[in-house]
Amino acid sequence: MSKEANNSFSGCLNGDFKEAGAVPTVSAGSISDPASQRRKAVILALGKALPDQLLLQESLVENYFRETNCDDPVMREKLERLCSN
């Protein structure tokens, strides 16, 4: 990796997006609240954390909470709503 590319990458890691040339843009109708953007990333991470095997959508939430030993009722309700048909 070139020194210039490495500097851009480390700028992103430090949260300095302007120096790295990765200034996020917000278009009409998109979510501009940084907290909302973080919540979306959490859901993406959940999708990437699941194994590469077939999981029925009906049992996705129950399997997730069983595997993670999580008992957060608010999170369970949100995931059930997101995963419902």
N, C-alpha and C positions, 0 to 999 in steps of 0.2 A: 504494500500500500504506500502510495507516495506521501511525502510529508504534508502536502497541501490537503490531500484527501483525509489524512489522519486528523489534521486540525479541524476540519469540518465535522468529522464524526465525533470528536471529543467535545466540540461545541454543543452538539445536540445532546450528548450525555449530561453536560453541565446545565442544560436547560436554556442555553443562550441560542435561541433559534435564529435570531437576526444575523449573528455572525456566521452561522453555519449555512446560511442561504436557504433555510427551510422555514420561512415565515408562513404560518398557517393562514389560510384565507377562509373567509366566511361568506357564503353566498346567501341570497334571499331564501328564506325558508329552512335554513340549516340551523343547527343548535350552536349558539355562540357562547354558552355558559361553560367555562372550563370544567366545572364539576360534572356537568352532564357528559362531556366528552370522556372524562375518566370513567364514568359508569359504563359507557359503551365499550370501552377498552376491557373492562372487567368481564363483560359478557363475551367478548371475543376470546379472551383468555380461557374462559370456561369451555368454549367450543374447541379450542386447540388442546385442552388438557385431557380430553376424553380419549380412550384407547381406540385403535384402528379396527374395531370390530363392530358388528351390527348391534345397535341398541335400539329397542323400540322406544318411540317418543313417549308413549304412555308411562313407561317406567324410568325415564331419564332423570326426573327430579328425585324420585325415591332412591335410585342408584347413586346419584351424586351425594345426597345427604348421608347415605349409609357409608360410602367410601371415605368421605371427608370427616365423619363424626361431628357434623355440624347440626345444631339444633336451633338455629335462628328462625323463628316463625315468620318474621317479616320477609326474609330472603326466600323461604320456602313458598310463601304466597306469591311473591313476584315471579319466581321461576315457574311455578305451576301455571300462572297466567300467561307467561311468555311461551310455554311449551304446549298449551292447550290447542286443540285443533280449531 
